[in-house]
Amino acid sequence: MTSLAMSRLLQFPTAVKRDPKIEVWMHEHPGELGTIAQHWFEVIRGCGDDVRELLHDGHPTACVGGAAFVYVNAFKAHVNVGFFRGAEIADPKGLLEGSGKFMRHVKLRPGSDFDDVALRELIRTAYADMKERLRASVFECEERLRRAQLDGNVAELERLLDDELIFTALDGSIVGKQDDLALHRSGRLRVTRMEPVERRVLILGGIAVVNAKMNAAAYFDGALSEGLLRYTRVWCERPDGYRIVAGHMSVVP
């Protein structure tokens, strides 16, 4: 998968586990079309515990964390199940319609036959695809962080570190955003090697937890320190992308 920057995803950080406005929408759409829309939105909700939702453009929209992946909408004679990245997901049964750059949809009409199993699989595919896109976005942020540390790029670090950062250093002390920036800005901390040995990411709604082992070397107040370090970083989805809100580092024996 090529570049999957957060800017390419439709982000709704205000999405919640259950949006009361969606229940209102369902009540306002009775009859066969409303029943169809409600049924398929329940299927979408069941994709995973990290599914969030909101009413966007007047119709129920589902997100992985805050990244929109599927919506439902009722029209005069049919219901659309829409896919925000439908142009880029596998559709072996050819259910998807549309010609836009990214979005596709499936039309459902009362009384018409359609492949229920194939649509369920398409929804699961869209969910899995969005989770992978989010993982890739987090890895991109991790790489930006690594490069910024090596280059002493304080401006980039300022973009990646959240204002509320709580980081536990090797000696157990707590380091905030301004503390970290000051170390790089003054030159007291100079990172010369930061090579990933292994990295794992766990997406939990709008939170991403990264566990990384790094082969690192750095000068602190002129003294060289090098070896294997284990980092845990917590990235939180903000309106302008992921930022680190918490972290911890320890020495790997």
C-alpha contacts under 8 A as a table, 3 or more apart, distances in Angstrom:
res1	aa1	res2	aa2	distance
1	M	4	L	7.62
4	L	8	R	6.68
4	L	133	R	5.99
4	L	134	L	7.95
4	L	136	A	6.28
4	L	137	S	5.86
5	A	8	R	5.68
5	A	9	L	7.42
5	A	136	A	7.84
5	A	137	S	5.42
5	A	140	E	7.33
6	M	9	L	5.35
6	M	134	L	7.67
6	M	137	S	5.90
6	M	241	G	6.21
7	S	10	L	7.54
7	S	241	G	7.72
9	L	67	A	6.24
9	L	68	A	7.46
10	L	67	A	5.67
10	L	68	A	5.73
11	Q	66	G	5.26
11	Q	67	A	4.63
11	Q	68	A	6.35
11	Q	239	P	7.47
12	F	15	A	5.65
12	F	63	C	7.81
12	F	66	G	4.59
12	F	67	A	6.20
12	F	68	A	7.15
12	F	239	P	7.70
13	P	65	G	7.56
13	P	66	G	4.78
13	P	67	A	7.95
13	P	206	G	7.27
13	P	237	E	6.85
13	P	238	R	6.59
13	P	239	P	6.28
14	T	54	L	7.75
14	T	66	G	7.18
15	A	19	D	7.76
15	A	52	R	5.45
15	A	53	E	4.97
15	A	54	L	5.21
15	A	63	C	7.28
15	A	65	G	7.47
15	A	66	G	5.87
16	V	19	D	6.03
16	V	52	R	4.93
16	V	53	E	5.37
16	V	54	L	6.66
17	K	50	D	7.99
17	K	51	V	6.81
17	K	52	R	4.65
17	K	53	E	6.15
18	R	52	R	6.99
18	R	53	E	6.31
18	R	54	L	7.82
19	D	22	I	5.59
19	D	23	E	7.25
19	D	53	E	6.21
19	D	54	L	5.64
19	D	55	L	7.59
20	P	23	E	5.23
20	P	24	V	6.53
21	K	24	V	5.03
21	K	25	W	6.22
21	K	54	L	7.46
21	K	55	L	6.48
22	I	25	W	4.86
22	I	26	M	6.22
22	I	54	L	6.90
22	I	55	L	6.09
22	I	59	H	7.73
22	I	60	P	5.85
23	E	26	M	5.06
23	E	27	H	6.33
24	V	27	H	5.14
24	V	28	E	6.23
25	W	28	E	5.04
25	W	29	H	6.43
25	W	59	H	7.47
25	W	60	P	7.73
26	M	29	H	5.19
26	M	30	P	7.10
26	M	34	G	6.35
26	M	37	A	7.93
26	M	38	Q	6.59
27	H	30	P	6.14
29	H	33	L	7.13
29	H	34	G	4.65
29	H	74	A	7.66
30	P	33	L	7.01
30	P	34	G	4.83
30	P	35	T	6.83
31	G	34	G	5.46
31	G	35	T	6.22
32	E	35	T	5.05
32	E	36	I	6.19
32	E	110	P	6.51
33	L	36	I	5.14
33	L	37	A	6.20
33	L	74	A	6.26
33	L	75	F	7.89
33	L	77	A	7.58
33	L	78	H	6.56
33	L	79	V	6.27
33	L	109	R	7.82
33	L	110	P	6.98
34	G	37	A	5.07
34	G	38	Q	6.01
34	G	74	A	6.94
35	T	38	Q	5.17
35	T	39	H	6.04
36	I	39	H	5.17
36	I	40	W	6.33
36	I	79	V	7.12
36	I	108	L	7.88
36	I	110	P	7.96
37	A	40	W	5.43
37	A	41	F	6.11
37	A	72	V	6.06
37	A	73	N	6.80
37	A	74	A	6.76
37	A	79	V	6.37
37	A	80	N	7.99
37	A	81	V	7.98
38	Q	41	F	5.13
38	Q	42	E	6.18
39	H	42	E	5.28
39	H	43	V	6.51
40	W	43	V	4.89
40	W	44	I	6.27
40	W	72	V	7.61
40	W	81	V	7.72
41	F	44	I	4.91
41	F	45	R	6.14
41	F	60	P	7.81
41	F	71	Y	7.69
41	F	72	V	6.68
42	E	45	R	4.98
42	E	46	G	6.31
43	V	46	G	5.20
43	V	47	C	6.99
43	V	120	R	7.50
44	I	47	C	5.55
44	I	62	A	7.22
44	I	70	V	7.61
44	I	123	I	6.75
45	R	48	G	7.01
45	R	51	V	6.17
45	R	52	R	7.87
45	R	62	A	7.38
46	G	49	D	7.64
46	G	51	V	7.91
47	C	51	V	6.96
47	C	124	R	6.50
47	C	127	Y	6.92
48	G	51	V	5.70
49	D	205	G	7.96
50	D	64	V	5.83
50	D	65	G	5.87
50	D	204	L	5.90
50	D	205	G	4.53
51	V	62	A	6.56
51	V	63	C	5.55
51	V	64	V	4.86
51	V	65	G	6.20
51	V	205	G	6.96
52	R	62	A	5.76
52	R	63	C	5.00
52	R	64	V	6.11
52	R	65	G	5.86
52	R	66	G	6.88
52	R	205	G	7.39
53	E	60	P	7.14
53	E	61	T	5.58
53	E	62	A	4.47
53	E	63	C	5.77
54	L	60	P	6.07
54	L	61	T	5.52
54	L	62	A	6.80
55	L	58	G	5.81
55	L	59	H	5.26
55	L	60	P	4.72
55	L	61	T	5.86
56	H	59	H	5.52
56	H	60	P	6.40
56	H	61	T	6.07
59	H	71	Y	7.12
59	H	72	V	6.44
59	H	73	N	5.49
60	P	71	Y	5.65
60	P	72	V	5.73
60	P	73	N	6.98
61	T	68	A	6.82
61	T	69	F	7.82
61	T	70	V	6.04
61	T	71	Y	4.19
61	T	72	V	6.69
62	A	68	A	5.72
62	A	69	F	6.13
62	A	70	V	5.35
62	A	71	Y	5.86
63	C	66	G	5.34
63	C	67	A	4.87
63	C	68	A	3.99
63	C	69	F	5.43
63	C	70	V	7.04
64	V	67	A	5.23
64	V	68	A	6.45
64	V	69	F	6.96
64	V	127	Y	7.13
64	V	130	M	6.74
64	V	131	K	6.68
64	V	205	G	6.25
64	V	206	G	7.87
65	G	204	L	7.04
65	G	205	G	3.66
65	G	206	G	4.31
65	G	207	I	7.53
66	G	205	G	7.16
66	G	206	G	5.97
66	G	237	E	7.64
67	A	130	M	7.38
68	A	84	F	6.68
69	F	83	F	5.84
69	F	84	F	5.14
69	F	85	R	6.78
69	F	126	A	6.36
69	F	127	Y	6.56
69	F	130	M	6.50
70	V	81	V	7.01
70	V	82	G	5.46
70	V	83	F	4.64
70	V	84	F	6.00
70	V	123	I	7.54
70	V	126	A	7.48
71	Y	80	N	7.94
71	Y	81	V	5.81
71	Y	82	G	5.06
71	Y	83	F	6.67
71	Y	84	F	7.97
72	V	79	V	7.00
72	V	80	N	5.54
72	V	81	V	4.61
72	V	82	G	6.07
73	N	79	V	5.64
73	N	80	N	5.23
73	N	81	V	6.78
73	N	82	G	7.95
74	A	77	A	7.98
74	A	78	H	6.21
74	A	79	V	4.43
74	A	80	N	6.42
75	F	78	H	5.37
75	F	79	V	5.92
75	F	80	N	7.83
77	A	109	R	6.58
77	A	110	P	7.86
78	H	107	K	6.34
78	H	108	L	5.48
78	H	109	R	4.60
78	H	110	P	7.06
79	V	107	K	5.73
79	V	108	L	5.06
79	V	109	R	6.50
80	N	105	H	6.08
80	N	106	V	5.54
80	N	107	K	4.75
80	N	108	L	6.25
81	V	105	H	5.51
81	V	106	V	5.19
81	V	107	K	6.64
81	V	108	L	7.74
82	G	86	G	7.77
82	G	103	M	7.23
82	G	104	R	5.88
82	G	105	H	4.05
82	G	106	V	6.33
83	F	86	G	4.72
83	F	103	M	5.66
83	F	104	R	5.31
83	F	105	H	5.76
83	F	126	A	7.19
84	F	102	F	6.33
84	F	103	M	4.63
84	F	104	R	6.78
85	R	88	E	5.68
85	R	89	I	6.85
85	R	102	F	4.99
85	R	103	M	5.28
85	R	104	R	7.19
85	R	126	A	7.45
86	G	89	I	5.48
86	G	96	L	7.42
86	G	102	F	6.06
86	G	103	M	5.03
86	G	104	R	4.67
86	G	105	H	7.28
86	G	126	A	7.44
87	A	100	G	7.67
87	A	101	K	6.80
87	A	102	F	4.98
87	A	103	M	5.88
87	A	104	R	6.09
88	E	102	F	7.03
89	I	125	T	7.09
89	I	126	A	6.69
89	I	129	D	7.29
90	A	122	L	7.68
90	A	125	T	7.42
91	D	94	G	5.39
91	D	95	L	6.65
91	D	96	L	6.98
91	D	122	L	6.72
93	K	118	A	6.67
95	L	106	V	6.04
95	L	118	A	7.96
95	L	119	L	7.50
96	L	104	R	5.81
96	L	105	H	5.33
96	L	106	V	5.17
97	E	104	R	5.52
97	E	105	H	5.29
97	E	106	V	6.05
97	E	107	K	7.89
98	G	103	M	7.19
98	G	104	R	5.04
98	G	105	H	6.51
99	S	103	M	7.77
99	S	104	R	7.22
100	G	103	M	5.72
100	G	104	R	7.13
108	L	112	S	7.44
108	L	114	F	7.61
109	R	112	S	5.50
115	D	118	A	5.30
115	D	119	L	6.35
116	D	119	L	5.29
116	D	120	R	6.31
117	V	120	R	5.21
117	V	121	E	6.26
118	A	121	E	5.06
118	A	122	L	6.13
119	L	122	L	4.89
119	L	123	I	6.24
120	R	123	I	5.18
120	R	124	R	6.32
121	E	124	R	5.03
121	E	125	T	6.05
122	L	125	T	4.96
122	L	126	A	6.21
123	I	126	A	5.11
123	I	127	Y	6.24
124	R	127	Y	5.07
124	R	128	A	6.16
125	T	128	A	5.17
125	T	129	D	5.97
126	A	129	D	5.01
126	A	130	M	6.17
127	Y	130	M	5.28
127	Y	131	K	6.35
128	A	131	K	5.13
128	A	132	E	6.28
129	D	132	E	5.15
129	D	133	R	6.23
130	M	133	R	4.91
130	M	134	L	6.19
131	K	134	L	5.13
131	K	135	R	6.26
131	K	203	I	7.43
132	E	135	R	5.00
132	E	136	A	6.15
133	R	136	A	5.06
133	R	137	S	6.15
134	L	137	S	4.93
134	L	138	V	6.26
134	L	203	I	7.60
135	R	138	V	5.14
135	R	139	F	6.28
135	R	201	V	6.64
135	R	202	L	7.76
135	R	203	I	7.04
136	A	139	F	5.05
136	A	140	E	6.17
137	S	140	E	5.01
137	S	141	C	6.35
138	V	141	C	4.98
138	V	142	E	6.18
138	V	201	V	7.74
138	V	208	A	7.28
138	V	235	W	7.86
138	V	242	Y	7.28
139	F	142	E	4.85
139	F	143	E	6.18
140	E	143	E	5.10
140	E	144	R	6.21
141	C	144	R	4.97
141	C	145	L	6.14
141	C	160	L	7.62
141	C	242	Y	7.36
142	E	145	L	5.04
142	E	146	R	6.22
143	E	146	R	4.99
143	E	147	R	6.18
144	R	147	R	5.24
144	R	148	A	6.07
144	R	156	E	7.84
145	L	148	A	5.07
145	L	149	Q	6.15
145	L	156	E	7.70
145	L	157	L	6.71
145	L	160	L	7.04
146	R	149	Q	5.22
146	R	150	L	6.34
146	R	194	M	6.61
147	R	150	L	5.16
147	R	151	D	6.02
148	A	151	D	5.10
148	A	152	G	5.65
148	A	153	N	4.70
148	A	154	V	7.16
148	A	156	E	6.10
148	A	157	L	6.19
149	Q	152	G	5.18
149	Q	153	N	6.61
149	Q	157	L	7.60
149	Q	190	R	7.92
149	Q	191	V	6.08
150	L	153	N	7.81
150	L	190	R	7.52
150	L	191	V	5.23
150	L	192	T	5.82
150	L	193	R	6.82
150	L	194	M	7.17
151	D	191	V	7.95
152	G	184	H	5.98
152	G	185	R	7.46
152	G	190	R	7.04
152	G	191	V	7.59
153	N	156	E	5.53
153	N	157	L	6.35
154	V	157	L	4.95
154	V	158	E	6.03
154	V	181	L	6.23
154	V	184	H	6.65
154	V	185	R	6.41
155	A	158	E	5.11
155	A	159	R	6.53
156	E	159	R	5.10
156	E	160	L	6.41
157	L	160	L	5.08
157	L	161	L	5.99
157	L	181	L	7.22
158	E	161	L	5.46
158	E	162	D	7.77
158	E	177	K	7.75
158	E	181	L	7.13
159	R	162	D	7.64
159	R	243	R	7.53
160	L	242	Y	7.24
160	L	243	R	4.92
160	L	244	I	6.30
161	L	165	L	6.61
161	L	177	K	6.24
161	L	243	R	5.36
161	L	244	I	4.94
161	L	245	V	6.87
162	D	165	L	5.24
162	D	177	K	6.86
162	D	243	R	5.24
162	D	244	I	5.40
162	D	245	V	5.31
163	D	176	G	7.95
163	D	177	K	6.02
163	D	245	V	7.71
164	E	176	G	7.30
164	E	177	K	7.22
164	E	245	V	6.01
165	L	175	V	7.75
165	L	176	G	5.26
165	L	177	K	5.53
165	L	244	I	6.56
165	L	245	V	4.33
165	L	246	A	5.35
166	I	174	I	6.43
166	I	175	V	6.09
166	I	176	G	5.42
166	I	177	K	7.72
166	I	245	V	6.25
166	I	246	A	4.68
166	I	247	G	6.56
167	F	174	I	5.52
167	F	175	V	4.98
167	F	176	G	6.33
167	F	246	A	5.29
167	F	247	G	4.54
167	F	248	H	5.64
168	T	171	D	7.97
168	T	172	G	5.66
168	T	173	S	5.71
168	T	174	I	4.78
168	T	175	V	6.24
168	T	247	G	6.21
168	T	248	H	4.68
168	T	249	M	6.60
169	A	172	G	5.26
169	A	173	S	5.43
169	A	174	I	6.30
169	A	175	V	6.79
169	A	248	H	6.30
169	A	249	M	5.88
169	A	250	S	7.72
170	L	173	S	7.38
170	L	248	H	7.98
170	L	249	M	5.92
170	L	250	S	5.63
170	L	251	V	7.49
175	V	179	D	5.87
175	V	180	D	6.58
176	G	179	D	5.20
176	G	180	D	6.33
177	K	180	D	5.28
177	K	181	L	6.23
178	Q	181	L	5.06
178	Q	182	A	5.95
179	D	182	A	5.21
179	D	183	L	6.46
180	D	183	L	5.30
180	D	184	H	6.66
181	L	184	H	5.31
181	L	185	R	5.93
182	A	185	R	4.97
182	A	186	S	5.91
183	L	186	S	5.48
183	L	187	G	6.23
183	L	188	R	5.33
183	L	189	L	5.33
184	H	187	G	5.20
184	H	188	R	6.47
184	H	189	L	5.35
184	H	190	R	6.70
185	R	188	R	7.88
186	S	189	L	7.63
187	G	190	R	6.05
188	R	219	Y	7.53
188	R	220	F	5.49
188	R	221	D	4.86
188	R	222	G	7.29
189	L	218	A	6.97
189	L	219	Y	5.77
189	L	220	F	4.68
189	L	221	D	6.63
190	R	218	A	5.48
190	R	219	Y	5.11
190	R	220	F	6.57
191	V	194	M	7.31
191	V	216	A	7.83
191	V	217	A	6.13
191	V	218	A	4.13
191	V	219	Y	6.38
192	T	216	A	7.62
192	T	217	A	5.53
192	T	218	A	5.33
192	T	219	Y	7.63
193	R	215	N	7.09
193	R	216	A	4.92
193	R	217	A	4.73
193	R	218	A	6.74
194	M	214	M	6.07
194	M	215	N	5.72
194	M	216	A	4.48
194	M	217	A	6.67
195	E	214	M	5.37
195	E	215	N	4.99
195	E	216	A	6.34
196	P	199	R	6.96
196	P	212	A	7.05
196	P	213	K	6.13
196	P	214	M	4.51
196	P	215	N	6.34
197	V	212	A	7.49
197	V	213	K	5.40
197	V	214	M	5.37
197	V	215	N	6.62
198	E	212	A	5.63
198	E	213	K	5.28
198	E	214	M	7.20
199	R	210	V	6.92
199	R	211	N	5.69
199	R	212	A	4.25
199	R	213	K	6.47
200	R	210	V	5.59
200	R	211	N	5.25
200	R	212	A	6.39
201	V	208	A	6.61
201	V	209	V	5.58
201	V	210	V	4.44
201	V	211	N	6.51
202	L	208	A	5.54
202	L	209	V	5.09
202	L	210	V	6.47
203	I	206	G	7.42
203	I	207	I	6.03
203	I	208	A	4.51
203	I	209	V	6.57
204	L	207	I	5.05
204	L	208	A	5.94
204	L	209	V	7.82
205	G	208	A	7.76
206	G	236	C	6.05
206	G	237	E	5.10
207	I	234	V	6.93
207	I	235	W	5.76
207	I	236	C	4.71
207	I	237	E	6.16
208	A	234	V	5.83
208	A	235	W	4.97
208	A	236	C	6.42
209	V	232	T	7.08
209	V	233	R	5.82
209	V	234	V	4.63
209	V	235	W	6.23
210	V	231	Y	7.82
210	V	232	T	5.62
210	V	233	R	5.14
210	V	234	V	6.39
210	V	235	W	7.75
211	N	230	R	7.29
211	N	231	Y	5.72
211	N	232	T	4.58
211	N	233	R	6.59
212	A	230	R	5.72
212	A	231	Y	5.13
212	A	232	T	6.47
213	K	228	L	6.79
213	K	229	L	5.67
213	K	230	R	4.48
213	K	231	Y	6.31
214	M	228	L	5.62
214	M	229	L	5.27
214	M	230	R	6.38
214	M	231	Y	7.71
215	N	226	E	7.70
215	N	227	G	5.79
215	N	228	L	4.65
215	N	229	L	6.48
216	A	226	E	5.54
216	A	227	G	5.57
216	A	228	L	6.06
216	A	229	L	6.73
217	A	224	L	7.13
217	A	225	S	5.70
217	A	226	E	4.05
217	A	227	G	6.53
218	A	224	L	5.78
218	A	225	S	5.51
218	A	226	E	6.37
219	Y	222	G	5.32
219	Y	223	A	5.12
219	Y	224	L	4.42
219	Y	225	S	6.19
220	F	223	A	5.28
220	F	224	L	6.59
220	F	225	S	7.55
227	G	251	V	7.69
227	G	252	V	7.84
228	L	251	V	6.23
228	L	252	V	5.31
228	L	253	P	7.62
229	L	249	M	6.70
229	L	250	S	5.71
229	L	251	V	4.69
229	L	252	V	5.34
230	R	249	M	5.55
230	R	250	S	5.27
230	R	251	V	6.19
230	R	252	V	6.19
231	Y	247	G	7.11
231	Y	248	H	5.67
231	Y	249	M	4.49
231	Y	250	S	6.70
232	T	247	G	5.31
232	T	248	H	5.20
232	T	249	M	6.49
233	R	244	I	6.64
233	R	245	V	7.83
233	R	246	A	5.93
233	R	247	G	4.26
233	R	248	H	6.63
234	V	244	I	5.60
234	V	245	V	5.81
234	V	246	A	5.11
234	V	247	G	5.98
235	W	242	Y	5.71
235	W	243	R	5.14
235	W	244	I	4.32
235	W	245	V	5.94
235	W	246	A	7.39
236	C	242	Y	5.33
236	C	243	R	5.37
236	C	244	I	6.21
236	C	245	V	6.30
237	E	240	D	7.99
237	E	241	G	5.68
237	E	242	Y	4.41
237	E	243	R	6.52
238	R	241	G	5.07
238	R	242	Y	5.66
238	R	243	R	6.79
244	I	247	G	7.50
